Amino acid sequence: MATSTLNQLRIEFAKFLSTPIIPGIINLWSIVHFFAGALIMFLLIVTGIWAKLDKFGWVFFIGLLILWEVFEIVVGKPLFLGETPLDIIFDIIIGTIGGYIVFKLLL
């Protein structure tokens, strides 16, 4: 019984985060992607990984964001509901914006 209640809560949470801000493009998940991109960039910089990546830093960073989207598609059910290809592209763009802001603030 507790498992079904937990699953129901996850589904309700996913529905809430899927609330559109700009329908089909940006939803409340976009806020999560913005801060996730910012956090990933912060960690890459403070751990020194960014400096070691040299010219490939942005490729690596965006690659991580793309891998997260693949994870959402392959493993993330039922938390990640109803993502369209356009939504996935905007998730990556918004995560990149979050990372870019941290990049400019720290470097």
C-alpha positions as CSV (number, residue, x, y, z in Angstrom):
1,M,0.0,0.0,0.0
2,A,2.8,2.4,0.8
3,T,4.4,1.7,-2.6
4,S,1.2,2.6,-4.5
5,T,0.9,5.8,-2.4
6,L,4.5,6.7,-3.2
7,N,4.0,6.1,-6.9
8,Q,0.8,8.2,-6.8
9,L,2.7,11.1,-5.1
10,R,5.5,10.8,-7.8
11,I,2.9,11.0,-10.5
12,E,1.2,14.0,-9.0
13,F,4.5,15.7,-8.5
14,A,5.4,15.1,-12.1
15,K,2.1,16.5,-13.3
16,F,2.7,19.6,-11.2
17,L,6.2,20.1,-12.6
18,S,4.7,19.6,-16.1
19,T,2.5,22.7,-15.6
20,P,3.1,24.8,-18.7
21,I,4.6,28.3,-18.6
22,I,4.8,28.5,-22.4
23,P,2.7,25.5,-23.6
24,G,4.8,22.9,-25.4
25,I,8.0,24.7,-24.7
26,I,8.6,25.7,-21.1
27,N,7.1,24.3,-18.0
28,L,8.0,24.2,-14.3
29,W,10.6,21.5,-15.1
30,S,12.5,24.2,-17.0
31,I,13.3,25.8,-13.6
32,V,14.8,22.5,-12.5
33,H,16.9,22.3,-15.7
34,F,18.1,25.9,-15.3
35,F,19.4,25.2,-11.8
36,A,20.7,21.7,-12.7
37,G,22.8,23.3,-15.5
38,A,24.0,26.0,-13.1
39,L,25.0,23.3,-10.5
40,I,26.7,21.1,-13.1
41,M,28.8,24.1,-14.3
42,F,29.6,25.1,-10.8
43,L,30.8,21.6,-9.9
44,L,32.9,21.4,-13.1
45,I,34.6,24.7,-12.3
46,V,35.2,24.3,-8.6
47,T,36.5,20.7,-9.0
48,G,39.0,21.8,-11.7
49,I,37.5,19.5,-14.3
50,W,36.5,22.5,-16.5
51,A,40.1,23.7,-16.7
52,K,41.3,20.2,-17.7
53,L,38.7,20.0,-20.5
54,D,40.2,23.1,-22.2
55,K,38.5,23.6,-25.6
56,F,36.1,20.8,-25.1
57,G,34.4,22.1,-21.9
58,W,31.2,23.2,-23.6
59,V,30.9,20.0,-25.6
60,F,31.3,18.0,-22.4
61,F,28.9,20.2,-20.5
62,I,26.2,20.0,-23.2
63,G,26.9,16.3,-23.6
64,L,26.0,15.9,-19.9
65,L,22.7,17.7,-20.4
66,I,21.9,15.5,-23.4
67,L,22.7,12.4,-21.4
68,W,20.3,13.5,-18.7
69,E,17.6,13.9,-21.3
70,V,18.4,10.4,-22.5
71,F,18.1,9.2,-18.9
72,E,14.7,10.8,-18.6
73,I,13.5,9.0,-21.7
74,V,14.9,5.6,-20.9
75,V,14.7,5.3,-17.1
76,G,12.6,8.2,-15.8
77,K,9.1,7.0,-16.1
78,P,6.7,7.9,-14.4
79,L,8.4,11.0,-13.0
80,F,9.1,12.6,-16.4
81,L,5.8,12.7,-18.2
82,G,4.9,13.7,-21.7
83,E,8.1,15.2,-23.0
84,T,8.0,16.3,-26.6
85,P,11.2,16.7,-28.8
86,L,10.7,20.5,-28.6
87,D,10.5,20.3,-24.8
88,I,13.7,18.2,-24.7
89,I,15.5,20.8,-26.9
90,F,14.4,23.6,-24.7
91,D,15.4,21.7,-21.5
92,I,19.0,21.5,-22.9
93,I,18.9,25.2,-23.9
94,I,17.7,26.3,-20.5
95,G,20.2,24.1,-18.7
96,T,22.9,25.6,-20.9
97,I,21.8,29.1,-20.0
98,G,22.0,28.2,-16.3
99,G,25.5,26.9,-16.9
100,Y,26.5,29.9,-18.9
101,I,25.5,32.3,-16.2
102,V,27.6,30.4,-13.6
103,F,30.5,30.3,-16.1
104,K,30.4,34.1,-16.5
105,L,30.1,34.6,-12.8
106,L,33.0,32.4,-11.8
107,L,35.4,32.8,-14.7
